[in-house]
Amino acid sequence: MTDWRPASGPGTAARRAAMLRRVRDYFGAQDVLEVDTPALSPYAVSDTQIESFGIERSAVSDRPMFLHTSPEFCMKRLLAAGYPDIYSICRVFRDGEAGGGHQPEFTMIEWYRRDMGLRDIVNDTLRLIDAALGDAAPERAPEVVDYGDALARAAGIDVASAGVDECAAAVDADDHLRAAVGDERDDWLDLLVATRVVPTFRTDRLTVLRHYPASQAALARLCPDDPDVADRFEAFLGGIELANGYVELTRAGEQARRIAADNDARKRRGRRVRPVDRSLLEALAAGLPRCAGVALGFERLQMVAENTDDIRDVITFAFDPGR
């Protein structure tokens, strides 16, 4: 016998709707255009930290299709085609953990602002979060900290020089953990951030972690003042990651190189190599304007507003793998 009832009630749904209105009001006041993009694509992101849901066979395609993990690639094609500042509120899909902090299907707010640098897009993100949360927004001023400074302070790690062994020692890794994490330095840095840095973030104010290592630039440009770091940031409230943003890479050749490097890393990790989105690369080659973009997990904002650490408290139907 199944439990057919929703995970949350009409009061939660009403507060969700009100928060969505505040988000749209924020963008509307600044003439940011709401857009829609397809959820199904023949391409998937190569990012080693993100896994896509794939459809191996279908009646409409002789090659695999994928549910999008973000509207990013299509939104960049819109920008390259001449669209102004844009945003999207959509359902996205990621194949991974399902539980208190994650769901395989969730709501993402993604937006792009032309001619914004790192400081501007960080401030834009903080203003949006404040507007969306309304009365639930933290009263303390946000803290902005550089990735390297945060790791040095919390774990005694020099990001510029630390190798796998030093990172493993900083988390007191035993043989089992070393075997589970492997030999990729960035995987150890991710573990250090998750276990040593993020737990130090205060729960009564937003924290922005910025200037990730160049090896974790993903789709961000390298910092013009320091090519060892990327113009990338993440925003947290306590241990809850809310948003991930970049000053966007606009060079097609460099983007192609990074996708190839991601797929090489996927091979080393025993993961599937992803097809390259040629439409994205052609859009970059045609001319992506200078811009910055942010992806924000909407249910994470609801969790903050509802004062819960379980995402299932703020969605109507939690993921059910079937019984």
C-alpha positions as CSV (number, residue, x, y, z in Angstrom):
1,M,0.0,0.0,0.0
2,T,1.4,3.4,-1.0
3,D,1.2,6.7,0.8
4,W,-0.5,8.9,-1.8
5,R,-0.6,12.0,0.3
6,P,1.6,15.1,-0.5
7,A,4.7,15.7,1.6
8,S,3.6,19.3,2.5
9,G,0.4,21.2,2.9
10,P,-1.4,24.1,1.3
11,G,0.2,26.6,3.7
12,T,3.6,25.7,2.4
13,A,2.4,25.9,-1.2
14,A,1.0,29.4,-0.5
15,R,4.3,30.6,0.9
16,R,6.1,29.1,-2.0
17,A,3.9,31.0,-4.4
18,A,4.4,34.2,-2.5
19,M,8.2,33.7,-2.7
20,L,8.1,33.1,-6.4
21,R,6.1,36.3,-6.8
22,R,8.8,38.2,-4.9
23,V,11.5,36.7,-7.2
24,R,9.6,37.7,-10.3
25,D,8.9,41.2,-8.9
26,Y,12.7,41.6,-8.2
27,F,13.6,40.8,-11.8
28,G,10.6,42.7,-13.3
29,A,11.7,45.9,-11.5
30,Q,15.0,45.7,-13.4
31,D,13.6,44.7,-16.8
32,V,15.1,41.2,-16.7
33,L,13.2,39.1,-19.2
34,E,11.8,35.7,-18.2
35,V,12.5,33.0,-20.7
36,D,11.7,29.3,-21.3
37,T,14.1,26.6,-22.5
38,P,13.7,22.9,-23.3
39,A,14.3,20.3,-20.6
40,L,15.2,17.6,-23.1
41,S,18.5,17.7,-25.0
42,P,20.9,15.5,-27.0
43,Y,23.7,17.0,-24.8
44,A,24.7,16.8,-21.2
45,V,27.1,18.8,-19.0
46,S,30.6,17.4,-18.7
47,D,31.0,18.7,-15.1
48,T,32.4,15.8,-13.0
49,Q,30.3,16.8,-10.0
50,I,27.0,16.6,-11.9
51,E,25.3,13.5,-13.3
52,S,22.5,13.6,-15.9
53,F,19.5,11.4,-16.3
54,G,19.7,9.8,-19.8
55,I,17.2,8.2,-22.1
56,E,19.0,5.6,-24.1
57,R,16.4,5.0,-26.8
58,S,13.3,6.8,-27.9
59,A,11.0,7.0,-30.9
60,V,12.1,10.5,-31.8
61,S,15.9,10.1,-31.7
62,D,18.5,7.5,-32.7
63,R,20.9,8.8,-30.1
64,P,20.7,9.2,-26.3
65,M,18.8,12.2,-24.9
66,F,19.2,13.9,-21.5
67,L,17.1,15.8,-19.1
68,H,18.7,19.1,-18.4
69,T,20.6,19.7,-15.2
70,S,20.4,23.5,-15.8
71,P,19.0,25.8,-18.5
72,E,22.5,27.3,-18.8
73,F,23.6,26.2,-22.3
74,C,20.3,27.3,-23.9
75,M,20.3,30.6,-22.0
76,K,23.8,31.4,-23.3
77,R,22.6,30.7,-26.8
78,L,19.8,33.3,-26.2
79,L,22.3,35.9,-25.0
80,A,24.6,35.2,-28.0
81,A,21.5,35.8,-30.2
82,G,21.0,39.3,-28.8
83,Y,18.7,38.7,-25.8
84,P,18.9,41.2,-22.9
85,D,19.3,40.2,-19.2
86,I,17.3,37.1,-18.8
87,Y,16.1,34.7,-16.1
88,S,14.4,31.3,-16.0
89,I,12.4,29.4,-13.3
90,C,12.3,25.8,-14.2
91,R,12.4,22.2,-13.1
92,V,15.8,20.5,-13.5
93,F,17.0,17.0,-13.0
94,R,20.2,15.6,-11.5
95,D,21.0,11.9,-10.9
96,G,22.4,11.7,-7.4
97,E,21.4,11.7,-3.8
98,A,17.8,11.8,-2.8
99,G,17.1,12.7,0.9
100,G,17.1,15.6,3.3
101,G,19.1,18.0,1.3
102,H,18.7,16.8,-2.3
103,Q,16.0,15.7,-4.7
104,P,16.6,14.4,-8.2
105,E,14.0,16.9,-9.5
106,F,14.0,20.4,-8.2
107,T,13.3,24.0,-9.1
108,M,16.1,26.2,-10.3
109,I,16.2,30.0,-10.7
110,E,18.9,30.9,-13.2
111,W,19.7,34.3,-14.5
112,Y,22.3,36.2,-16.6
113,R,23.2,39.9,-16.3
114,R,25.2,41.6,-19.0
115,D,28.4,43.6,-18.2
116,M,28.5,42.5,-14.5
117,G,31.8,41.6,-12.8
118,L,32.2,39.4,-9.8
119,R,31.4,42.0,-7.2
120,D,28.3,43.1,-9.0
121,I,26.9,39.6,-9.6
122,V,27.6,38.7,-5.9
123,N,25.7,41.8,-4.8
124,D,22.9,41.1,-7.2
125,T,22.6,37.5,-5.8
126,L,22.5,38.7,-2.2
127,R,19.8,41.3,-3.1
128,L,17.7,38.6,-4.8
129,I,18.0,36.2,-1.9
130,D,17.0,39.0,0.5
131,A,14.0,39.9,-1.6
132,A,12.9,36.3,-2.0
133,L,13.1,35.6,1.7
134,G,11.3,38.7,2.8
135,D,10.8,38.7,6.6
136,A,12.9,35.5,6.8
137,A,16.0,37.1,5.5
138,P,18.9,37.2,7.9
139,E,19.5,40.5,9.6
140,R,23.3,40.3,9.9
141,A,25.4,41.6,7.0
142,P,26.7,39.0,4.6
143,E,30.4,37.9,4.8
144,V,32.4,37.5,1.6
145,V,35.5,35.3,1.9
146,D,38.1,34.0,-0.6
147,Y,38.3,30.3,-1.1
148,G,42.0,30.2,-0.3
149,D,41.7,32.2,2.8
150,A,38.8,30.0,4.1
151,L,40.8,26.8,3.6
152,A,43.8,28.2,5.3
153,R,41.8,29.4,8.2
154,A,39.7,26.2,8.7
155,A,42.1,23.5,7.6
156,G,45.6,25.0,7.5
157,I,45.8,24.3,3.8
158,D,47.6,26.3,1.2
159,V,45.5,25.8,-1.9
160,A,48.3,26.9,-4.2
161,S,50.6,24.1,-3.1
162,A,48.7,21.4,-1.2
163,G,48.8,18.0,-2.8
164,V,46.5,15.0,-2.3
165,D,48.5,13.7,0.7
166,E,48.3,17.0,2.5
167,C,44.6,17.3,1.8
168,A,43.9,13.8,3.0
169,A,45.9,14.4,6.2
170,A,43.8,17.6,6.9
171,V,40.6,15.5,7.0
172,D,42.3,12.6,9.0
173,A,41.6,10.3,6.1
174,D,42.0,6.6,6.8
175,D,42.7,4.0,4.1
176,H,39.0,3.5,3.4
177,L,38.4,7.2,2.8
178,R,41.5,7.5,0.7
179,A,40.3,4.7,-1.5
180,A,36.8,6.1,-1.8
181,V,37.9,9.7,-2.7
182,G,40.7,8.6,-5.1
183,D,43.7,10.5,-6.4
184,E,42.0,13.7,-7.9
185,R,43.1,16.8,-6.0
186,D,39.9,18.7,-6.7
187,D,37.9,15.9,-5.1
188,W,39.9,16.3,-1.9
189,L,39.5,20.1,-2.0
190,D,35.7,19.6,-2.3
191,L,35.8,17.3,0.7
192,L,37.8,19.8,2.7
193,V,35.3,22.6,1.8
194,A,32.3,20.4,2.8
195,T,33.8,19.1,6.0
196,R,36.1,21.8,7.3
197,V,35.0,25.1,5.7
198,V,31.2,25.1,5.4
199,P,30.6,24.0,9.0
200,T,32.2,27.2,10.1
201,F,29.6,29.4,8.3
202,R,27.2,31.2,10.5
203,T,23.5,30.4,10.4
204,D,22.4,34.0,11.0
205,R,24.0,35.5,7.9
206,L,24.8,34.7,4.3
207,T,28.3,33.7,3.4
208,V,29.8,34.1,0.0
209,L,32.8,31.9,-0.9
210,R,34.5,33.3,-3.9
211,H,37.6,32.9,-6.2
212,Y,37.6,29.1,-6.5
213,P,40.9,27.5,-7.8
214,A,41.3,27.8,-11.6
215,S,41.1,24.0,-11.7
216,Q,37.4,24.4,-10.6
217,A,36.5,27.2,-12.9
218,A,33.9,25.1,-14.7
219,L,32.2,27.7,-17.0
220,A,33.7,30.8,-15.3
221,R,36.4,33.0,-16.6
222,L,39.8,33.2,-14.8
223,C,40.2,36.2,-12.6
224,P,41.8,39.0,-14.7
225,D,44.0,40.0,-11.6
226,D,45.0,36.4,-10.7
227,P,44.8,33.6,-13.2
228,D,45.3,31.0,-10.5
229,V,41.7,31.6,-9.4
230,A,38.3,31.7,-11.2
231,D,35.6,34.4,-11.0
232,R,33.3,31.9,-9.4
233,F,31.4,32.0,-6.1
234,E,28.9,30.1,-4.0
235,A,26.4,31.6,-1.5
236,F,25.5,29.8,1.7
237,L,23.4,30.3,4.8
238,G,25.0,28.2,7.4
239,G,25.6,24.8,5.9
240,I,22.9,25.2,3.2
241,E,24.3,26.0,-0.3
242,L,21.9,28.3,-2.0
243,A,23.6,29.6,-5.2
244,N,26.5,29.0,-7.6
245,G,27.6,31.8,-9.9
246,Y,30.2,32.8,-12.4
247,V,31.5,35.7,-14.5
248,E,31.1,33.7,-17.6
249,L,33.7,32.3,-19.9
250,T,33.1,33.7,-23.4
251,R,35.9,32.1,-25.4
252,A,34.8,29.1,-27.5
253,G,38.3,27.6,-27.7
254,E,38.9,27.6,-24.0
255,Q,35.4,26.2,-23.3
256,A,36.1,23.3,-25.7
257,R,39.4,22.7,-23.9
258,R,37.6,22.6,-20.6
259,I,34.9,20.2,-21.8
260,A,37.6,17.9,-23.1
261,A,39.4,18.1,-19.8
262,D,36.2,17.3,-17.9
263,N,35.6,14.2,-20.1
264,D,39.2,13.1,-19.5
265,A,38.5,13.4,-15.8
266,R,35.3,11.5,-16.2
267,K,37.3,8.6,-17.8
268,R,39.7,8.6,-14.9
269,R,36.9,8.4,-12.4
270,G,35.1,5.6,-14.4
271,R,32.2,7.8,-15.4
272,R,30.5,8.1,-18.7
273,V,31.9,10.7,-21.2
274,R,29.3,13.2,-22.2
275,P,28.6,14.4,-25.8
276,V,29.9,17.9,-26.6
277,D,27.2,20.6,-27.1
278,R,28.4,22.0,-30.4
279,S,25.5,24.5,-30.4
280,L,27.0,26.1,-27.2
281,L,30.5,26.3,-28.7
282,E,29.1,27.8,-31.9
283,A,27.2,30.4,-29.8
284,L,30.3,31.3,-28.0
285,A,32.2,31.6,-31.2
286,A,29.5,33.9,-32.6
287,G,29.9,36.2,-29.6
288,L,28.6,35.7,-26.1
289,P,28.5,39.2,-24.6
290,R,30.3,39.9,-21.3
291,C,28.0,38.6,-18.6
292,A,27.6,36.9,-15.3
293,G,25.2,34.1,-14.4
294,V,23.9,32.4,-11.3
295,A,22.0,29.2,-10.5
296,L,20.0,29.1,-7.3
297,G,18.1,26.2,-5.8
298,F,14.7,27.5,-5.0
299,E,13.7,24.8,-2.6
300,R,16.9,25.6,-0.6
301,L,15.5,29.1,-0.1
302,Q,12.2,27.6,1.0
303,M,14.1,25.5,3.6
304,V,15.6,28.7,5.0
305,A,12.2,30.4,5.1
306,E,10.5,27.4,6.7
307,N,13.4,26.8,9.1
308,T,13.9,23.2,8.2
309,D,16.9,21.1,7.2
310,D,14.8,18.6,5.2
311,I,13.9,19.5,1.6
312,R,10.9,17.2,1.8
313,D,9.2,19.6,4.1
314,V,8.9,22.2,1.3
315,I,7.9,20.2,-1.8
316,T,4.5,18.7,-2.6
317,F,5.7,15.2,-3.6
318,A,9.1,13.8,-2.5
319,F,10.9,11.5,-4.9
320,D,9.5,8.0,-4.7
321,P,11.8,5.3,-6.3
322,G,8.8,2.9,-6.2
323,R,8.0,0.1,-3.9
